[in-house]
Amino acid sequence: MQCPRINIAYAGMVCTVCTSILASVQSLWVSAFLDGKLRRLPKTEGETMNEVMPHTQFRRPSDERSWFEEP
């Protein structure tokens, strides 16, 4: 699936010991996305939220609550 209208992407800034490795991975992902070579893209906004939210929310390892449940 080509993305004809999308021709620019902004990768988030990461500052870690392995910043150069993460920048390389980000650039490969952006390139594959713009070339339409990703095998699985979310079809709905709900799928996108279910994929992104667990990786962007802080949770203690002992916390048994759902990712989307308010404290």
trRosetta pair geometry for C-beta under 8 A, 3 or more apart (Angstrom, degrees):
i j d omega theta_ij theta_ji phi_ij phi_ji
1 36 5.0 -147 88 -158 46 110
1 41 7.2 -93 62 18 140 138
2 35 7.7 -57 -120 173 73 35
2 36 4.0 -84 -94 -37 38 157
3 6 4.1 -23 146 39 122 113
3 33 7.1 1 6 154 148 70
3 34 6.2 -98 60 -140 121 42
3 36 5.6 175 -7 -72 75 91
6 9 7.3 43 169 -62 109 92
6 33 7.8 -64 117 137 141 97
6 34 6.3 -134 112 -119 100 75
7 34 6.9 84 -126 -148 38 119
9 30 4.5 -169 80 -145 143 112
9 33 6.6 80 -72 82 160 132
9 34 6.5 -128 -16 -57 124 111
11 23 7.5 126 107 -134 149 62
11 26 4.1 87 -150 170 149 133
11 27 7.2 -76 -30 -66 157 55
11 30 6.0 -90 -60 -51 110 134
12 26 7.7 -139 45 -122 65 143
14 19 5.9 178 100 -124 86 78
14 22 4.9 -60 76 117 147 152
14 23 7.5 -156 50 -59 105 72
14 26 7.9 172 7 -40 123 139
15 19 6.0 -8 -129 -88 36 127
16 19 5.5 157 52 -60 63 72
16 22 6.7 80 42 -10 117 142
18 21 4.3 -27 172 34 102 120
18 22 6.0 106 114 -21 85 93
19 22 5.8 -60 -147 41 32 109
19 23 6.1 35 156 -22 68 107
20 23 5.6 -51 -144 35 31 113
20 24 6.6 35 153 -21 62 103
21 24 5.7 -54 -154 33 32 113
21 25 6.6 29 151 -16 65 104
22 25 5.7 -53 -147 37 35 110
22 26 6.2 38 153 -20 67 105
23 26 5.6 -51 -145 37 31 113
23 27 6.3 31 156 -20 64 106
24 27 5.9 -56 -148 36 29 109
24 28 6.5 29 154 -18 64 105
25 28 5.8 -55 -150 36 32 111
25 29 6.4 30 153 -18 66 106
26 29 5.8 -57 -148 37 31 109
26 30 6.2 29 156 -17 67 107
27 30 5.8 -52 -143 38 32 110
27 31 6.2 35 156 -21 64 107
28 31 5.7 -56 -147 37 29 113
28 32 6.4 27 155 -16 64 107
29 32 5.8 -57 -148 39 31 109
29 33 6.2 33 153 -22 66 107
29 38 8.0 45 -160 -86 72 116
30 33 5.6 -53 -146 35 31 114
30 34 6.3 24 159 -14 66 107
31 34 6.1 -58 -145 40 27 105
31 35 6.2 17 158 -10 63 114
32 35 5.8 -65 -143 46 28 106
32 37 4.4 -93 -157 70 80 105
32 38 5.4 103 135 -60 106 77
33 36 7.8 33 175 -69 29 29
33 37 7.9 -80 -52 46 18 72
33 38 5.6 18 -95 -27 60 127
38 41 5.6 91 100 -59 124 91
42 45 7.9 93 133 -97 128 15
42 47 3.7 176 -152 104 105 113
42 48 4.3 169 89 -64 164 71
42 51 6.2 -132 -69 4 130 139
43 47 5.9 67 42 16 65 152
44 47 4.8 105 56 3 78 99
44 48 7.2 -136 100 -3 47 86
45 48 5.4 -52 -153 35 38 116
45 49 6.4 38 150 -20 69 104
46 49 5.7 -53 -147 36 32 110
46 50 6.3 31 155 -18 66 107
47 50 5.8 -55 -145 38 31 111
47 51 6.4 27 156 -16 64 108
48 51 5.9 -63 -152 38 29 108
48 52 6.0 9 160 -8 68 117
49 52 6.1 -64 -134 45 27 100
49 53 5.5 29 174 -29 69 115
50 53 6.7 -37 -118 26 19 110
50 54 7.9 16 178 -11 47 102
51 54 7.9 -82 180 29 21 97
51 55 7.8 -13 151 7 56 118
52 55 6.2 -85 -164 47 39 102
52 56 5.9 9 159 -7 80 124
53 56 6.1 -76 -138 44 28 99
53 57 5.9 15 174 -17 71 119
53 67 5.8 118 125 142 109 126
53 68 6.5 22 150 -81 154 88
54 57 6.6 -63 -133 35 24 104
54 67 4.9 -62 -93 -124 78 156
57 67 6.0 131 59 -166 146 89
59 63 5.0 -124 -177 61 90 137
59 65 7.8 -142 -141 65 118 91
59 67 6.9 -81 -53 -114 149 69
60 63 4.3 108 61 -24 84 106
65 69 4.7 -119 173 70 108 132
65 71 7.4 154 57 -101 172 59
66 69 4.0 101 58 -16 94 109
